[in-house]
Amino acid sequence: MKDALKKETLIKDIQAAQADLRVLLERTEKVQGEVDKLVAGNGMLQTYIDNLTKQLARK
């Protein structure tokens, strides 16, 4: 009886931990998507700055 209760408790704890991990994974993927967008935006801004610098150097 005690072993069955311990097993049931352990299974519930594992399932709860798996659910928490799923939430963390979803959040991590969302943040990675945001980081990718920012990196792309930074690349575009760097190109813009480079072009402005070249134009100013010609003057």
N, CA, C and O atoms as CSV, one atom per row, in Angstrom:
chain,resi,resn,atom,element,x,y,z
A,1,MET,N,N,0.825,-1.198,0.000
A,1,MET,CA,C,0.000,0.000,0.000
A,1,MET,C,C,0.863,1.254,0.000
A,1,MET,O,O,0.633,2.182,-0.776
A,2,LYS,N,N,1.879,1.270,0.897
A,2,LYS,CA,C,2.770,2.425,0.942
A,2,LYS,C,C,3.540,2.585,-0.361
A,2,LYS,O,O,3.708,3.696,-0.864
A,3,ASP,N,N,4.004,1.467,-0.901
A,3,ASP,CA,C,4.761,1.518,-2.148
A,3,ASP,C,C,3.905,2.051,-3.297
A,3,ASP,O,O,4.388,2.825,-4.123
A,4,ALA,N,N,2.662,1.648,-3.351
A,4,ALA,CA,C,1.764,2.126,-4.404
A,4,ALA,C,C,1.559,3.633,-4.280
A,4,ALA,O,O,1.524,4.342,-5.285
A,5,LEU,N,N,1.422,4.119,-3.050
A,5,LEU,CA,C,1.242,5.556,-2.809
A,5,LEU,C,C,2.508,6.323,-3.189
A,5,LEU,O,O,2.432,7.387,-3.804
A,6,LYS,N,N,3.660,5.786,-2.827
A,6,LYS,CA,C,4.924,6.420,-3.185
A,6,LYS,C,C,5.086,6.470,-4.709
A,6,LYS,O,O,5.523,7.478,-5.264
A,7,LYS,N,N,4.732,5.385,-5.364
A,7,LYS,CA,C,4.844,5.320,-6.815
A,7,LYS,C,C,3.918,6.350,-7.461
A,7,LYS,O,O,4.313,7.052,-8.391
A,8,GLU,N,N,2.704,6.433,-6.969
A,8,GLU,CA,C,1.733,7.388,-7.509
A,8,GLU,C,C,2.216,8.821,-7.305
A,8,GLU,O,O,2.101,9.654,-8.205
A,9,THR,N,N,2.750,9.103,-6.135
A,9,THR,CA,C,3.283,10.436,-5.844
A,9,THR,C,C,4.461,10.748,-6.754
A,9,THR,O,O,4.567,11.859,-7.273
A,10,LEU,N,N,5.339,9.783,-6.949
A,10,LEU,CA,C,6.494,9.966,-7.811
A,10,LEU,C,C,6.067,10.230,-9.259
A,10,LEU,O,O,6.625,11.101,-9.927
A,11,ILE,N,N,5.088,9.483,-9.731
A,11,ILE,CA,C,4.579,9.676,-11.088
A,11,ILE,C,C,3.992,11.076,-11.243
A,11,ILE,O,O,4.229,11.740,-12.252
A,12,LYS,N,N,3.233,11.525,-10.254
A,12,LYS,CA,C,2.660,12.873,-10.313
A,12,LYS,C,C,3.750,13.938,-10.307
A,12,LYS,O,O,3.656,14.933,-11.027
A,13,ASP,N,N,4.783,13.730,-9.494
A,13,ASP,CA,C,5.902,14.681,-9.454
A,13,ASP,C,C,6.616,14.741,-10.800
A,13,ASP,O,O,6.973,15.819,-11.274
A,14,ILE,N,N,6.820,13.584,-11.408
A,14,ILE,CA,C,7.483,13.529,-12.718
A,14,ILE,C,C,6.635,14.229,-13.772
A,14,ILE,O,O,7.158,14.988,-14.588
A,15,GLN,N,N,5.345,13.979,-13.757
A,15,GLN,CA,C,4.457,14.625,-14.730
A,15,GLN,C,C,4.449,16.139,-14.550
A,15,GLN,O,O,4.422,16.882,-15.531
A,16,ALA,N,N,4.471,16.595,-13.307
A,16,ALA,CA,C,4.508,18.033,-13.030
A,16,ALA,C,C,5.823,18.629,-13.526
A,16,ALA,O,O,5.839,19.715,-14.104
A,17,ALA,N,N,6.920,17.917,-13.299
A,17,ALA,CA,C,8.217,18.395,-13.764
A,17,ALA,C,C,8.252,18.452,-15.292
A,17,ALA,O,O,8.803,19.394,-15.862
A,18,GLN,N,N,7.672,17.458,-15.955
A,18,GLN,CA,C,7.620,17.458,-17.421
A,18,GLN,C,C,6.803,18.642,-17.935
A,18,GLN,O,O,7.173,19.280,-18.921
A,19,ALA,N,N,5.700,18.928,-17.268
A,19,ALA,CA,C,4.874,20.070,-17.673
A,19,ALA,C,C,5.655,21.373,-17.503
A,19,ALA,O,O,5.595,22.254,-18.360
A,20,ASP,N,N,6.382,21.490,-16.400
A,20,ASP,CA,C,7.204,22.682,-16.181
A,20,ASP,C,C,8.267,22.812,-17.262
A,20,ASP,O,O,8.521,23.910,-17.758
A,21,LEU,N,N,8.884,21.706,-17.627
A,21,LEU,CA,C,9.901,21.726,-18.676
A,21,LEU,C,C,9.312,22.135,-20.022
A,21,LEU,O,O,9.948,22.862,-20.786
A,22,ARG,N,N,8.099,21.671,-20.312
A,22,ARG,CA,C,7.439,22.069,-21.561
A,22,ARG,C,C,7.227,23.584,-21.607
A,22,ARG,O,O,7.461,24.226,-22.631
A,23,VAL,N,N,6.779,24.141,-20.478
A,23,VAL,CA,C,6.562,25.594,-20.396
A,23,VAL,C,C,7.881,26.330,-20.604
A,23,VAL,O,O,7.938,27.317,-21.337
A,24,LEU,N,N,8.936,25.849,-19.959
A,24,LEU,CA,C,10.244,26.486,-20.113
A,24,LEU,C,C,10.749,26.388,-21.548
A,24,LEU,O,O,11.326,27.343,-22.068
A,25,LEU,N,N,10.541,25.255,-22.184
A,25,LEU,CA,C,10.961,25.070,-23.567
A,25,LEU,C,C,10.212,26.023,-24.490
A,25,LEU,O,O,10.814,26.633,-25.373
A,26,GLU,N,N,8.902,26.155,-24.290
A,26,GLU,CA,C,8.114,27.078,-25.112
A,26,GLU,C,C,8.613,28.512,-24.935
A,26,GLU,O,O,8.740,29.258,-25.906
A,27,ARG,N,N,8.890,28.885,-23.699
A,27,ARG,CA,C,9.380,30.245,-23.421
A,27,ARG,C,C,10.752,30.450,-24.067
A,27,ARG,O,O,11.017,31.498,-24.655
A,28,THR,N,N,11.611,29.451,-23.953
A,28,THR,CA,C,12.948,29.532,-24.545
A,28,THR,C,C,12.863,29.704,-26.055
A,28,THR,O,O,13.595,30.507,-26.634
A,29,GLU,N,N,11.972,28.953,-26.692
A,29,GLU,CA,C,11.802,29.062,-28.140
A,29,GLU,C,C,11.280,30.439,-28.533
A,29,GLU,O,O,11.697,31.000,-29.546
A,30,LYS,N,N,10.370,30.980,-27.731
A,30,LYS,CA,C,9.831,32.315,-28.004
A,30,LYS,C,C,10.929,33.373,-27.874
A,30,LYS,O,O,11.051,34.260,-28.719
A,31,VAL,N,N,11.716,33.270,-26.820
A,31,VAL,CA,C,12.797,34.231,-26.609
A,31,VAL,C,C,13.832,34.105,-27.726
A,31,VAL,O,O,14.363,35.114,-28.190
A,32,GLN,N,N,14.125,32.876,-28.163
A,32,GLN,CA,C,15.086,32.686,-29.258
A,32,GLN,C,C,14.577,33.351,-30.536
A,32,GLN,O,O,15.358,33.937,-31.285
A,33,GLY,N,N,13.289,33.262,-30.782
A,33,GLY,CA,C,12.707,33.936,-31.939
A,33,GLY,C,C,12.874,35.443,-31.848
A,33,GLY,O,O,13.177,36.103,-32.842
A,34,GLU,N,N,12.674,35.989,-30.646
A,34,GLU,CA,C,12.850,37.426,-30.451
A,34,GLU,C,C,14.310,37.826,-30.654
A,34,GLU,O,O,14.599,38.863,-31.251
A,35,VAL,N,N,15.219,37.007,-30.159
A,35,VAL,CA,C,16.649,37.280,-30.332
A,35,VAL,C,C,17.011,37.264,-31.813
A,35,VAL,O,O,17.746,38.133,-32.283
A,36,ASP,N,N,16.497,36.282,-32.547
A,36,ASP,CA,C,16.776,36.199,-33.988
A,36,ASP,C,C,16.297,37.452,-34.717
A,36,ASP,O,O,16.987,37.955,-35.604
A,37,LYS,N,N,15.117,37.958,-34.346
A,37,LYS,CA,C,14.606,39.187,-34.966
A,37,LYS,C,C,15.510,40.376,-34.647
A,37,LYS,O,O,15.792,41.201,-35.516
A,38,LEU,N,N,15.960,40.455,-33.397
A,38,LEU,CA,C,16.837,41.556,-33.006
A,38,LEU,C,C,18.182,41.485,-33.720
A,38,LEU,O,O,18.724,42.512,-34.128
A,39,VAL,N,N,18.718,40.291,-33.871
A,39,VAL,CA,C,19.987,40.129,-34.583
A,39,VAL,C,C,19.832,40.578,-36.034
A,39,VAL,O,O,20.702,41.265,-36.571
A,40,ALA,N,N,18.734,40.194,-36.661
A,40,ALA,CA,C,18.489,40.611,-38.043
A,40,ALA,C,C,18.351,42.133,-38.120
A,40,ALA,O,O,18.894,42.763,-39.027
A,41,GLY,N,N,17.634,42.712,-37.179
A,41,GLY,CA,C,17.469,44.162,-37.139
A,41,GLY,C,C,18.804,44.872,-36.936
A,41,GLY,O,O,19.062,45.909,-37.547
A,42,ASN,N,N,19.649,44.308,-36.074
A,42,ASN,CA,C,20.961,44.907,-35.843
A,42,ASN,C,C,21.812,44.854,-37.108
A,42,ASN,O,O,22.557,45.790,-37.397
A,43,GLY,N,N,21.704,43.779,-37.849
A,43,GLY,CA,C,22.446,43.662,-39.103
A,43,GLY,C,C,22.009,44.724,-40.098
A,43,GLY,O,O,22.831,45.333,-40.784
A,44,MET,N,N,20.701,44.933,-40.164
A,44,MET,CA,C,20.170,45.950,-41.070
A,44,MET,C,C,20.636,47.348,-40.634
A,44,MET,O,O,21.013,48.167,-41.473
A,45,LEU,N,N,20.608,47.613,-39.339
A,45,LEU,CA,C,21.069,48.915,-38.847
A,45,LEU,C,C,22.558,49.106,-39.103
A,45,LEU,O,O,22.995,50.208,-39.436
A,46,GLN,N,N,23.335,48.046,-38.951
A,46,GLN,CA,C,24.767,48.154,-39.203
A,46,GLN,C,C,25.041,48.480,-40.666
A,46,GLN,O,O,25.928,49.277,-40.974
A,47,THR,N,N,24.291,47.871,-41.553
A,47,THR,CA,C,24.426,48.164,-42.986
A,47,THR,C,C,24.074,49.619,-43.252
A,47,THR,O,O,24.764,50.295,-44.014
A,48,TYR,N,N,23.018,50.101,-42.638
A,48,TYR,CA,C,22.588,51.493,-42.804
A,48,TYR,C,C,23.678,52.448,-42.307
A,48,TYR,O,O,24.006,53.430,-42.972
A,49,ILE,N,N,24.229,52.148,-41.138
A,49,ILE,CA,C,25.289,52.992,-40.571
A,49,ILE,C,C,26.519,52.977,-41.481
A,49,ILE,O,O,27.129,54.017,-41.730
A,50,ASP,N,N,26.869,51.805,-41.965
A,50,ASP,CA,C,28.017,51.696,-42.877
A,50,ASP,C,C,27.797,52.551,-44.129
A,50,ASP,O,O,28.699,53.262,-44.571
A,51,ASN,N,N,26.606,52.476,-44.684
A,51,ASN,CA,C,26.297,53.263,-45.884
A,51,ASN,C,C,26.354,54.758,-45.601
A,51,ASN,O,O,26.873,55.522,-46.415
A,52,LEU,N,N,25.830,55.178,-44.468
A,52,LEU,CA,C,25.892,56.603,-44.095
A,52,LEU,C,C,27.335,57.051,-43.912
A,52,LEU,O,O,27.716,58.136,-44.351
A,53,THR,N,N,28.128,56.219,-43.268
A,53,THR,CA,C,29.538,56.548,-43.041
A,53,THR,C,C,30.269,56.717,-44.362
A,53,THR,O,O,31.065,57.642,-44.522
A,54,LYS,N,N,29.999,55.820,-45.316
A,54,LYS,CA,C,30.629,55.919,-46.640
A,54,LYS,C,C,30.198,57.195,-47.355
A,54,LYS,O,O,31.016,57.855,-47.996
A,55,GLN,N,N,28.922,57.543,-47.250
A,55,GLN,CA,C,28.417,58.759,-47.900
A,55,GLN,C,C,29.054,59.999,-47.288
A,55,GLN,O,O,29.419,60.931,-48.005
A,56,LEU,N,N,29.189,60.014,-45.971
A,56,LEU,CA,C,29.805,61.161,-45.306
A,56,LEU,C,C,31.288,61.265,-45.627
A,56,LEU,O,O,31.826,62.370,-45.699
A,57,ALA,N,N,31.951,60.140,-45.820
A,57,ALA,CA,C,33.374,60.141,-46.133
A,57,ALA,C,C,33.622,60.714,-47.527
A,57,ALA,O,O,34.682,61.284,-47.782
A,58,ARG,N,N,32.656,60.567,-48.427
A,58,ARG,CA,C,32.798,61.079,-49.798
A,58,ARG,C,C,32.686,62.583,-49.852
A,58,ARG,O,O,33.224,63.205,-50.768
A,59,LYS,N,N,32.008,63.182,-48.905
A,59,LYS,CA,C,31.755,64.645,-48.916
A,59,LYS,C,C,32.959,65.437,-48.489
A,59,LYS,O,O,32.906,66.666,-48.447
